[in-house]
Amino acid sequence: MTESESSSKNIPSTFWVAAGEDRFGEHRGLGISVIDFKVVPQDSSGLLVLENTFHAKGGPARHLHDDQDEWFYALEGEFIVEVGSESFKLQAGDSVRAPRKVPHVWAHIGETCGRTLITFMPAGKMEAFFRKVTKANAMPPQVPALWHAHGVGWAAIGRCVRTMLSMPAREHCNFSLIANGSVTRPAGCRKKLRK
């Protein structure tokens, strides 16, 4: 990663982030996936862009954002995204937007590695949320106060992604890691799970 100085105080610095790297060179694990910050705003009104690489099937709990629109762009693999009452299957090159205040849930469903770009506009407190929840290298815990403190609301506590994945309960629930605690990397996943 390199940065260049801005020639004007009104123009942000140019920065470059290598493929498979985080903007700050930091590790951010979510158990079944890894996130890399690609674009981080100077303040909460800017754009936040994450690359999320999945090594196992699953995704987060159903939730909504009070102040952010969230946009998903599939880079690799297969995903299912539910926004409100609509369901979308995403493959490489597909995208879908989840408007603020609309409950949504999504999951990697493919047999190979899954990668998405996820944007939040405006960023709000999402950078702080991901910095906090990735310290445990697990999917965000079911602690409503944690989510609410970062402008994220619960939409339907208890809805498991396994209903979207048609998987038995013992294999995966969107609120936790695979039941036996192991995380397997799908065949063809290029990015290794960092511990």
Phi and psi restraints in degrees (value plus and minus 20) as a CYANA .aco file:
   2 THR   PHI    -152.9  -112.9
   2 THR   PSI     135.3   175.3
   3 GLU   PHI    -150.8  -110.8
   3 GLU   PSI     130.3   170.3
   4 SER   PHI    -138.7   -98.7
   4 SER   PSI     132.9   172.9
   5 GLU   PHI     -92.3   -52.3
   5 GLU   PSI     129.5   169.5
   6 SER   PHI    -104.7   -64.7
   6 SER   PSI     122.3   162.3
   7 SER   PHI    -104.1   -64.1
   7 SER   PSI     -29.2    10.8
   8 SER   PHI    -161.9  -121.9
   8 SER   PSI     126.7   166.7
   9 LYS   PHI     -86.7   -46.7
   9 LYS   PSI     -40.8    -0.8
  10 ASN   PHI    -107.4   -67.4
  10 ASN   PSI     -32.2     7.8
  11 ILE   PHI    -127.1   -87.1
  11 ILE   PSI     102.0   142.0
  12 PRO   PHI     -84.6   -44.6
  12 PRO   PSI     136.3   176.3
  13 SER   PHI     -82.7   -42.7
  13 SER   PSI     127.2   167.2
  14 THR   PHI    -101.3   -61.3
  14 THR   PSI     121.3   161.3
  15 PHE   PHI    -161.7  -121.7
  15 PHE   PSI     134.8   174.8
  16 TRP   PHI    -146.0  -106.0
  16 TRP   PSI     116.1   156.1
  17 VAL   PHI    -146.4  -106.4
  17 VAL   PSI     103.4   143.4
  18 ALA   PHI     -88.5   -48.5
  18 ALA   PSI     135.5   175.5
  19 ALA   PHI     -77.0   -37.0
  19 ALA   PSI     116.1   156.1
  20 GLY   PHI      55.3    95.3
  20 GLY   PSI     -10.1    29.9
  21 GLU   PHI    -137.8   -97.8
  21 GLU   PSI     140.1   180.1
  22 ASP   PHI    -114.9   -74.9
  22 ASP   PSI     126.5   166.5
  23 ARG   PHI     -70.9   -30.9
  23 ARG   PSI     -55.2   -15.2
  24 PHE   PHI    -127.8   -87.8
  24 PHE   PSI     -14.0    26.0
  25 GLY   PHI      50.1    90.1
  25 GLY   PSI       3.6    43.6
  26 GLU   PHI    -123.7   -83.7
  26 GLU   PSI     138.7   178.7
  27 HIS   PHI    -118.4   -78.4
  27 HIS   PSI     112.9   152.9
  28 ARG   PHI    -154.7  -114.7
  28 ARG   PSI      79.0   119.0
  29 GLY   PHI    -119.0   -79.0
  29 GLY   PSI     125.1   165.1
  30 LEU   PHI    -143.0  -103.0
  30 LEU   PSI      12.6    52.6
  31 GLY   PHI      57.0    97.0
  31 GLY   PSI     -98.1   -58.1
  32 ILE   PHI    -104.3   -64.3
  32 ILE   PSI     -24.8    15.2
  33 SER   PHI    -173.5  -133.5
  33 SER   PSI     151.4   191.4
  34 VAL   PHI    -147.4  -107.4
  34 VAL   PSI     119.4   159.4
  35 ILE   PHI    -135.7   -95.7
  35 ILE   PSI     122.1   162.1
  36 ASP   PHI    -140.5  -100.5
  36 ASP   PSI     107.4   147.4
  37 PHE   PHI     -91.7   -51.7
  37 PHE   PSI     107.1   147.1
  38 LYS   PHI    -126.2   -86.2
  38 LYS   PSI     -66.7   -26.7
  39 VAL   PHI    -149.4  -109.4
  39 VAL   PSI     105.1   145.1
  40 VAL   PHI    -142.7  -102.7
  40 VAL   PSI     107.6   147.6
  41 PRO   PHI     -93.6   -53.6
  41 PRO   PSI     139.9   179.9
  42 GLN   PHI     -94.7   -54.7
  42 GLN   PSI     -44.2    -4.2
  43 ASP   PHI    -167.5  -127.5
  43 ASP   PSI     156.0   196.0
  44 SER   PHI     -87.5   -47.5
  44 SER   PSI     -30.5     9.5
  45 SER   PHI    -107.9   -67.9
  45 SER   PSI     -27.0    13.0
  46 GLY   PHI    -106.6   -66.6
  46 GLY   PSI    -188.8  -148.8
  47 LEU   PHI    -117.8   -77.8
  47 LEU   PSI     114.3   154.3
  48 LEU   PHI    -132.5   -92.5
  48 LEU   PSI     108.4   148.4
  49 VAL   PHI    -144.5  -104.5
  49 VAL   PSI     106.5   146.5
  50 LEU   PHI    -138.7   -98.7
  50 LEU   PSI     127.8   167.8
  51 GLU   PHI    -127.4   -87.4
  51 GLU   PSI     105.0   145.0
  52 ASN   PHI    -133.3   -93.3
  52 ASN   PSI      96.6   136.6
  53 THR   PHI    -128.0   -88.0
  53 THR   PSI     101.2   141.2
  54 PHE   PHI    -119.7   -79.7
  54 PHE   PSI     117.4   157.4
  55 HIS   PHI    -131.6   -91.6
  55 HIS   PSI     -26.7    13.3
  56 ALA   PHI    -170.1  -130.1
  56 ALA   PSI     142.6   182.6
  57 LYS   PHI     -90.5   -50.5
  57 LYS   PSI     128.7   168.7
  58 GLY   PHI     114.2   154.2
  58 GLY   PSI    -195.0  -155.0
  59 GLY   PHI    -195.5  -155.5
  59 GLY   PSI    -193.2  -153.2
  60 PRO   PHI     -97.8   -57.8
  60 PRO   PSI     153.5   193.5
  61 ALA   PHI     -90.0   -50.0
  61 ALA   PSI     134.2   174.2
  62 ARG   PHI     -80.0   -40.0
  62 ARG   PSI     113.5   153.5
  63 HIS   PHI    -176.6  -136.6
  63 HIS   PSI     157.7   197.7
  64 LEU   PHI    -164.1  -124.1
  64 LEU   PSI     139.2   179.2
  65 HIS   PHI    -130.1   -90.1
  65 HIS   PSI     110.6   150.6
  66 ASP   PHI     -85.7   -45.7
  66 ASP   PSI     -59.4   -19.4
  67 ASP   PHI    -146.1  -106.1
  67 ASP   PSI     -21.3    18.7
  68 GLN   PHI    -136.6   -96.6
  68 GLN   PSI     121.7   161.7
  69 ASP   PHI    -107.9   -67.9
  69 ASP   PSI     120.2   160.2
  70 GLU   PHI    -138.3   -98.3
  70 GLU   PSI     111.2   151.2
  71 TRP   PHI    -140.7  -100.7
  71 TRP   PSI     112.5   152.5
  72 PHE   PHI    -133.4   -93.4
  72 PHE   PSI     111.7   151.7
  73 TYR   PHI    -149.5  -109.5
  73 TYR   PSI      93.8   133.8
  74 ALA   PHI     -95.8   -55.8
  74 ALA   PSI     105.1   145.1
  75 LEU   PHI    -116.8   -76.8
  75 LEU   PSI     -54.9   -14.9
  76 GLU   PHI    -179.5  -139.5
  76 GLU   PSI     123.4   163.4
  77 GLY   PHI      67.8   107.8
  77 GLY   PSI    -188.4  -148.4
  78 GLU   PHI    -144.8  -104.8
  78 GLU   PSI     119.6   159.6
  79 PHE   PHI    -154.9  -114.9
  79 PHE   PSI     134.4   174.4
  80 ILE   PHI    -139.9   -99.9
  80 ILE   PSI     115.1   155.1
  81 VAL   PHI    -148.8  -108.8
  81 VAL   PSI     107.6   147.6
  82 GLU   PHI    -129.2   -89.2
  82 GLU   PSI     104.9   144.9
  83 VAL   PHI    -143.4  -103.4
  83 VAL   PSI      93.5   133.5
  84 GLY   PHI      41.2    81.2
  84 GLY   PSI    -145.1  -105.1
  85 SER   PHI    -118.1   -78.1
  85 SER   PSI     -17.5    22.5
  86 GLU   PHI    -117.6   -77.6
  86 GLU   PSI     127.3   167.3
  87 SER   PHI    -144.4  -104.4
  87 SER   PSI     116.4   156.4
  88 PHE   PHI    -151.2  -111.2
  88 PHE   PSI     117.5   157.5
  89 LYS   PHI    -121.6   -81.6
  89 LYS   PSI     102.1   142.1
  90 LEU   PHI    -127.1   -87.1
  90 LEU   PSI     115.6   155.6
  91 GLN   PHI    -145.6  -105.6
  91 GLN   PSI     152.2   192.2
  92 ALA   PHI     -65.9   -25.9
  92 ALA   PSI     106.0   146.0
  93 GLY   PHI      76.0   116.0
  93 GLY   PSI     -34.0     6.0
  94 ASP   PHI    -106.3   -66.3
  94 ASP   PSI     133.4   173.4
  95 SER   PHI    -165.5  -125.5
  95 SER   PSI     140.6   180.6
  96 VAL   PHI    -172.7  -132.7
  96 VAL   PSI     126.3   166.3
  97 ARG   PHI    -129.4   -89.4
  97 ARG   PSI     113.8   153.8
  98 ALA   PHI    -126.1   -86.1
  98 ALA   PSI      86.7   126.7
  99 PRO   PHI     -86.1   -46.1
  99 PRO   PSI     133.3   173.3
 100 ARG   PHI     -74.5   -34.5
 100 ARG   PSI     127.9   167.9
 101 LYS   PHI      48.9    88.9
 101 LYS   PSI     -11.8    28.2
 102 VAL   PHI    -128.2   -88.2
 102 VAL   PSI     101.5   141.5
 103 PRO   PHI     -79.2   -39.2
 103 PRO   PSI     119.2   159.2
 104 HIS   PHI    -170.2  -130.2
 104 HIS   PSI     137.7   177.7
 105 VAL   PHI    -171.7  -131.7
 105 VAL   PSI     130.1   170.1
 106 TRP   PHI    -171.4  -131.4
 106 TRP   PSI     138.5   178.5
 107 ALA   PHI    -174.4  -134.4
 107 ALA   PSI     128.3   168.3
 108 HIS   PHI     -98.1   -58.1
 108 HIS   PSI     108.6   148.6
 109 ILE   PHI    -142.0  -102.0
 109 ILE   PSI     -21.3    18.7
 110 GLY   PHI     -99.5   -59.5
 110 GLY   PSI     146.0   186.0
 111 GLU   PHI    -107.8   -67.8
 111 GLU   PSI     -31.8     8.2
 112 THR   PHI    -133.3   -93.3
 112 THR   PSI    -199.5  -159.5
 113 CYS   PHI     -75.5   -35.5
 113 CYS   PSI     125.8   165.8
 114 GLY   PHI    -140.2  -100.2
 114 GLY   PSI     116.5   156.5
 115 ARG   PHI    -155.6  -115.6
 115 ARG   PSI     114.8   154.8
 116 THR   PHI    -154.3  -114.3
 116 THR   PSI     132.7   172.7
 117 LEU   PHI    -117.9   -77.9
 117 LEU   PSI     115.2   155.2
 118 ILE   PHI    -147.1  -107.1
 118 ILE   PSI     109.4   149.4
 119 THR   PHI    -137.3   -97.3
 119 THR   PSI     129.7   169.7
 120 PHE   PHI    -145.7  -105.7
 120 PHE   PSI     105.3   145.3
 121 MET   PHI    -157.6  -117.6
 121 MET   PSI      98.9   138.9
 122 PRO   PHI     -91.2   -51.2
 122 PRO   PSI     145.4   185.4
 123 ALA   PHI     -83.9   -43.9
 123 ALA   PSI     -54.8   -14.8
 124 GLY   PHI      34.7    74.7
 124 GLY   PSI    -150.1  -110.1
 125 LYS   PHI    -122.6   -82.6
 125 LYS   PSI      -2.9    37.1
 126 MET   PHI     -88.6   -48.6
 126 MET   PSI     -55.2   -15.2
 127 GLU   PHI     -80.4   -40.4
 127 GLU   PSI     -66.6   -26.6
 128 ALA   PHI     -82.4   -42.4
 128 ALA   PSI     -59.4   -19.4
 129 PHE   PHI     -79.0   -39.0
 129 PHE   PSI     -70.8   -30.8
 130 PHE   PHI     -87.4   -47.4
 130 PHE   PSI     -55.2   -15.2
 131 ARG   PHI     -81.7   -41.7
 131 ARG   PSI     -59.0   -19.0
 132 LYS   PHI     -93.2   -53.2
 132 LYS   PSI     -70.4   -30.4
 133 VAL   PHI     -93.7   -53.7
 133 VAL   PSI     -43.2    -3.2
 134 THR   PHI    -101.1   -61.1
 134 THR   PSI     -26.9    13.1
 135 LYS   PHI     -82.4   -42.4
 135 LYS   PSI     -48.6    -8.6
 136 ALA   PHI    -110.4   -70.4
 136 ALA   PSI     -24.9    15.1
 137 ASN   PHI      29.4    69.4
 137 ASN   PSI      28.4    68.4
 138 ALA   PHI    -169.5  -129.5
 138 ALA   PSI     142.8   182.8
 139 MET   PHI     -79.0   -39.0
 139 MET   PSI     129.6   169.6
 140 PRO   PHI     -73.6   -33.6
 140 PRO   PSI     115.2   155.2
 141 PRO   PHI     -89.3   -49.3
 141 PRO   PSI     139.8   179.8
 142 GLN   PHI    -100.3   -60.3
 142 GLN   PSI      47.5    87.5
 143 VAL   PHI    -142.4  -102.4
 143 VAL   PSI      73.5   113.5
 144 PRO   PHI     -72.5   -32.5
 144 PRO   PSI     -56.3   -16.3
 145 ALA   PHI     -81.4   -41.4
 145 ALA   PSI     -57.5   -17.5
 146 LEU   PHI     -82.7   -42.7
 146 LEU   PSI     -67.8   -27.8
 147 TRP   PHI     -85.3   -45.3
 147 TRP   PSI     -66.9   -26.9
 148 HIS   PHI     -82.2   -42.2
 148 HIS   PSI     -55.4   -15.4
 149 ALA   PHI     -82.2   -42.2
 149 ALA   PSI     -40.2    -0.2
 150 HIS   PHI    -131.7   -91.7
 150 HIS   PSI      -2.6    37.4
 151 GLY   PHI      57.2    97.2
 151 GLY   PSI       1.8    41.8
 152 VAL   PHI    -134.9   -94.9
 152 VAL   PSI     108.1   148.1
 153 GLY   PHI    -126.6   -86.6
 153 GLY   PSI     132.4   172.4
 154 TRP   PHI     -97.8   -57.8
 154 TRP   PSI     117.1   157.1
 155 ALA   PHI    -123.2   -83.2
 155 ALA   PSI     -61.0   -21.0
 156 ALA   PHI    -178.9  -138.9
 156 ALA   PSI      61.8   101.8
 157 ILE   PHI     -77.8   -37.8
 157 ILE   PSI     114.7   154.7
 158 GLY   PHI      82.2   122.2
 158 GLY   PSI     -34.9     5.1
 159 ARG   PHI     -94.0   -54.0
 159 ARG   PSI     102.8   142.8
 160 CYS   PHI    -118.1   -78.1
 160 CYS   PSI     121.1   161.1
 161 VAL   PHI     -83.3   -43.3
 161 VAL   PSI     -41.9    -1.9
 162 ARG   PHI     -77.8   -37.8
 162 ARG   PSI     -45.7    -5.7
 163 THR   PHI     -87.8   -47.8
 163 THR   PSI     -51.7   -11.7
 164 MET   PHI     -97.2   -57.2
 164 MET   PSI     -52.2   -12.2
 165 LEU   PHI    -111.4   -71.4
 165 LEU   PSI     -30.0    10.0
 166 SER   PHI      35.8    75.8
 166 SER   PSI      24.0    64.0
 167 MET   PHI    -130.5   -90.5
 167 MET   PSI     127.6   167.6
 168 PRO   PHI     -82.8   -42.8
 168 PRO   PSI     130.0   170.0
 169 ALA   PHI     -74.8   -34.8
 169 ALA   PSI     -55.1   -15.1
 170 ARG   PHI     -88.2   -48.2
 170 ARG   PSI     -40.0     0.0
 171 GLU   PHI    -103.2   -63.2
 171 GLU   PSI     -63.6   -23.6
 172 HIS   PHI    -187.4  -147.4
 172 HIS   PSI     122.7   162.7
 173 CYS   PHI    -150.3  -110.3
 173 CYS   PSI     125.5   165.5
 174 ASN   PHI     -87.4   -47.4
 174 ASN   PSI     -28.6    11.4
 175 PHE   PHI    -114.0   -74.0
 175 PHE   PSI     -25.1    14.9
 176 SER   PHI    -170.0  -130.0
 176 SER   PSI     154.5   194.5
 177 LEU   PHI     -93.4   -53.4
 177 LEU   PSI     153.2   193.2
 178 ILE   PHI     -74.2   -34.2
 178 ILE   PSI     118.4   158.4
 179 ALA   PHI     -70.1   -30.1
 179 ALA   PSI     -58.1   -18.1
 180 ASN   PHI    -101.9   -61.9
 180 ASN   PSI     -16.6    23.4
 181 GLY   PHI      66.6   106.6
 181 GLY   PSI     -26.2    13.8
 182 SER   PHI    -111.5   -71.5
 182 SER   PSI     132.0   172.0
 183 VAL   PHI    -143.6  -103.6
 183 VAL   PSI      97.4   137.4
 184 THR   PHI    -120.8   -80.8
 184 THR   PSI     126.7   166.7
 185 ARG   PHI    -114.9   -74.9
 185 ARG   PSI     103.5   143.5
 186 PRO   PHI     -80.8   -40.8
 186 PRO   PSI     133.9   173.9
 187 ALA   PHI     -77.9   -37.9
 187 ALA   PSI     118.3   158.3
 188 GLY   PHI      65.2   105.2
 188 GLY   PSI     -17.6    22.4
 189 CYS   PHI     -96.8   -56.8
 189 CYS   PSI      97.8   137.8
 190 ARG   PHI     -98.3   -58.3
 190 ARG   PSI     -52.7   -12.7
 191 LYS   PHI    -110.7   -70.7
 191 LYS   PSI     104.4   144.4
 192 LYS   PHI     -96.3   -56.3
 192 LYS   PSI     125.7   165.7
 193 LEU   PHI     -88.8   -48.8
 193 LEU   PSI     101.8   141.8
 194 ARG   PHI    -112.2   -72.2
 194 ARG   PSI     121.4   161.4
